[in-house]
Amino acid sequence: MTKIKVCGLRSTADISAVNAAGPDFAGFIVEFPKSFRSISGEEVKRLSAGLGKGILPVGVFVNAPVELPARLLEEGCIALAQLHGQEDEAYIRSLRNYTDKPLIKAFSIKTKEDIREALSSTADYILLDQGGGGTGKTFDWSLVPTLSRPYFLAGGLGTENLGKAVEMLHPWAVDLSSSLETKRQKDPAKIMEAVRTIRQLNCEEID
């Protein structure tokens, strides 16, 4: 059963769209000015409070001071922290000194060595991506072996290739962002279609 994460939420309209569609995870890019999707910790707290039951909020951080994800995790406004920069094992150990909440570590996949590095991570989950995130591009999926640990698949995923991704890789979860936008704004119809696509694929797998 593949789960779905809708990432890059930044408004109450986005929250309404997500609540209507009902994905498993809602992602917020936290205090990363290089991304137009970035919002403050206080905005994360306000928006995540409006999420529907069963939708877990995820804070996405890029080389942030350890104290920032630790604070938001311990305050309960996010349920998981996704580390999307160059955070190493020392960073993860340091963060675990503050919190025991689940961590996701993102890896840019270009070679088989990148896969091996990802598999060695002590994070609770790994995320396999094309690059910096939000690029709308996929990576070479043939690099991904059958994995025993749960992982998020990201990078260039949309309704047109979700079926192929699930059939080929059987990821624990898929992570979508740019494909769910129209003119840089989250599109409720695209979010609904993506979630429905995953739910339908899950039903087909059961059958």
C-alpha positions as CSV (number, residue, x, y, z in Angstrom):
1,M,0.0,0.0,0.0
2,T,1.8,3.1,-1.2
3,K,1.3,6.3,0.8
4,I,1.3,9.8,-0.7
5,K,2.9,13.0,0.5
6,V,1.9,16.4,-0.9
7,C,4.7,18.8,-0.3
8,G,5.3,22.6,-0.4
9,L,2.1,23.7,1.2
10,R,2.1,27.4,2.2
11,S,-1.5,28.7,2.5
12,T,-4.9,28.0,4.1
13,A,-6.1,27.3,0.6
14,D,-3.5,24.6,0.3
15,I,-4.6,23.1,3.6
16,S,-8.2,23.0,2.4
17,A,-7.2,21.3,-0.8
18,V,-5.2,18.7,1.1
19,N,-8.0,18.1,3.6
20,A,-10.4,17.5,0.7
21,A,-8.1,15.0,-1.0
22,G,-6.8,13.2,2.1
23,P,-3.1,12.3,1.5
24,D,-1.1,10.6,4.2
25,F,1.5,13.4,4.6
26,A,1.5,17.1,4.2
27,G,4.9,18.8,3.7
28,F,6.0,22.3,4.6
29,I,9.4,23.7,3.5
30,V,10.6,25.5,6.6
31,E,12.8,28.7,6.6
32,F,14.7,28.0,3.4
33,P,14.6,31.3,1.5
34,K,16.0,29.9,-1.7
35,S,12.6,28.2,-2.3
36,F,9.5,30.2,-3.1
37,R,7.6,27.6,-1.1
38,S,9.4,28.4,2.1
39,I,7.4,29.5,5.1
40,S,8.3,30.3,8.7
41,G,8.1,28.0,11.7
42,E,5.2,30.1,13.0
43,E,3.3,29.6,9.7
44,V,4.0,25.9,9.9
45,K,2.4,25.8,13.3
46,R,-0.6,27.8,12.2
47,L,-1.2,25.8,9.0
48,S,-0.5,22.3,10.4
49,A,-3.1,22.9,13.1
50,G,-5.7,23.0,10.3
51,L,-4.9,19.6,8.8
52,G,-7.5,16.9,8.9
53,K,-7.3,13.9,11.0
54,G,-4.9,11.2,9.7
55,I,-2.8,13.6,7.7
56,L,0.7,13.8,9.2
57,P,2.6,17.1,8.9
58,V,6.2,16.9,7.8
59,G,8.7,19.8,8.1
60,V,11.2,19.9,5.3
61,F,14.6,21.4,6.4
62,V,17.7,22.2,4.4
63,N,20.9,22.5,6.5
64,A,18.9,24.2,9.3
65,P,20.2,24.6,12.8
66,V,19.4,21.4,14.7
67,E,17.3,23.4,17.2
68,L,14.7,24.4,14.5
69,P,13.4,20.9,13.6
70,A,13.9,19.8,17.2
71,R,11.6,22.6,18.4
72,L,8.9,22.1,15.9
73,L,8.9,18.3,16.5
74,E,8.7,18.7,20.2
75,E,6.0,21.3,20.0
76,G,4.0,18.8,18.0
77,C,3.3,21.1,15.0
78,I,5.1,18.6,12.8
79,A,5.1,14.8,13.2
80,L,8.3,14.1,11.1
81,A,11.3,16.1,10.0
82,Q,12.7,15.7,6.5
83,L,16.3,16.6,6.1
84,H,16.9,17.7,2.6
85,G,20.4,19.2,2.6
86,Q,23.8,17.9,3.4
87,E,22.9,16.8,6.9
88,D,25.2,13.9,7.9
89,E,25.1,11.2,10.6
90,A,26.5,13.6,13.2
91,Y,23.6,15.9,12.5
92,I,21.1,13.1,12.9
93,R,22.7,12.0,16.2
94,S,22.6,15.6,17.4
95,L,19.0,16.0,16.5
96,R,18.1,12.7,18.3
97,N,19.6,14.2,21.5
98,Y,16.6,16.6,21.3
99,T,13.8,14.4,20.1
100,D,12.8,10.8,19.3
101,K,10.4,11.8,16.6
102,P,10.8,10.1,13.2
103,L,13.3,11.5,10.7
104,I,13.5,11.3,6.9
105,K,16.8,11.8,5.2
106,A,16.7,12.8,1.5
107,F,19.4,11.6,-1.0
108,S,20.1,12.7,-4.5
109,I,20.4,9.6,-6.6
110,K,22.8,9.7,-9.6
111,T,24.8,6.4,-9.1
112,K,24.5,3.1,-7.3
113,E,26.9,4.5,-4.7
114,D,24.3,7.1,-3.8
115,I,21.8,4.2,-3.1
116,R,24.4,2.5,-0.9
117,E,24.9,5.7,1.0
118,A,21.1,6.1,1.5
119,L,20.8,2.6,2.8
120,S,23.4,3.2,5.4
121,S,21.5,6.1,6.9
122,T,20.3,5.8,10.5
123,A,17.2,8.0,9.7
124,D,13.8,6.3,10.2
125,Y,13.0,6.7,6.5
126,I,15.0,7.6,3.4
127,L,13.8,9.7,0.5
128,L,15.3,9.1,-3.0
129,D,15.2,12.2,-5.2
130,Q,16.6,13.6,-8.4
131,G,18.4,16.5,-6.8
132,G,17.6,19.5,-4.7
133,G,13.9,18.9,-4.8
134,G,11.1,20.7,-6.6
135,T,12.8,20.4,-10.0
136,G,10.0,18.3,-11.6
137,K,12.6,15.8,-13.0
138,T,12.9,12.1,-12.3
139,F,16.2,10.2,-11.8
140,D,17.1,6.8,-13.3
141,W,14.8,4.5,-11.4
142,S,16.7,1.4,-12.7
143,L,19.4,2.3,-10.1
144,V,16.9,1.4,-7.3
145,P,17.1,-2.3,-6.2
146,T,14.4,-4.0,-4.3
147,L,14.6,-2.4,-0.9
148,S,13.6,-3.9,2.4
149,R,13.4,-0.6,4.3
150,P,10.6,1.9,3.8
151,Y,11.4,4.8,1.5
152,F,9.9,7.8,-0.1
153,L,10.2,8.2,-3.9
154,A,10.4,11.8,-5.1
155,G,11.5,13.8,-8.2
156,G,9.3,14.5,-11.2
157,L,6.3,12.4,-10.0
158,G,2.9,13.2,-11.4
159,T,-0.3,11.4,-12.4
160,E,1.2,10.5,-15.7
161,N,4.0,8.4,-14.2
162,L,2.7,7.4,-10.8
163,G,1.4,4.1,-12.2
164,K,4.8,3.2,-13.6
165,A,6.6,4.2,-10.4
166,V,4.4,2.1,-8.2
167,E,4.5,-0.9,-10.5
168,M,8.3,-0.7,-11.0
169,L,9.5,0.2,-7.6
170,H,6.7,-0.4,-5.0
171,P,7.8,2.6,-2.9
172,W,6.5,2.9,0.7
173,A,5.5,6.4,-0.2
174,V,5.6,8.9,-3.1
175,D,6.3,12.6,-2.6
176,L,4.8,15.1,-5.0
177,S,5.1,18.9,-5.2
178,S,5.7,20.8,-8.5
179,S,3.4,18.5,-10.6
180,L,0.5,19.6,-8.3
181,E,0.9,23.3,-9.1
182,T,-0.5,25.6,-11.7
183,K,1.4,28.9,-12.0
184,R,3.3,28.2,-8.8
185,Q,0.2,27.7,-6.8
186,K,-1.1,24.3,-5.5
187,D,-3.9,23.2,-7.7
188,P,-6.8,21.5,-5.7
189,A,-7.9,19.4,-8.8
190,K,-4.3,18.1,-9.4
191,I,-3.9,17.2,-5.7
192,M,-7.2,15.3,-5.7
193,E,-6.3,13.5,-8.9
194,A,-2.9,12.4,-7.6
195,V,-4.4,11.1,-4.3
196,R,-7.1,9.3,-6.2
197,T,-4.6,7.8,-8.6
198,I,-2.5,6.3,-5.7
199,R,-5.6,5.0,-3.9
200,Q,-6.7,3.3,-7.1
201,L,-3.3,1.8,-7.7
202,N,-3.4,0.4,-4.2
203,C,-6.8,-1.2,-4.8
204,E,-5.5,-2.7,-8.0
205,E,-2.5,-4.2,-6.1
206,I,-4.9,-5.8,-3.6
207,D,-7.0,-7.3,-6.4
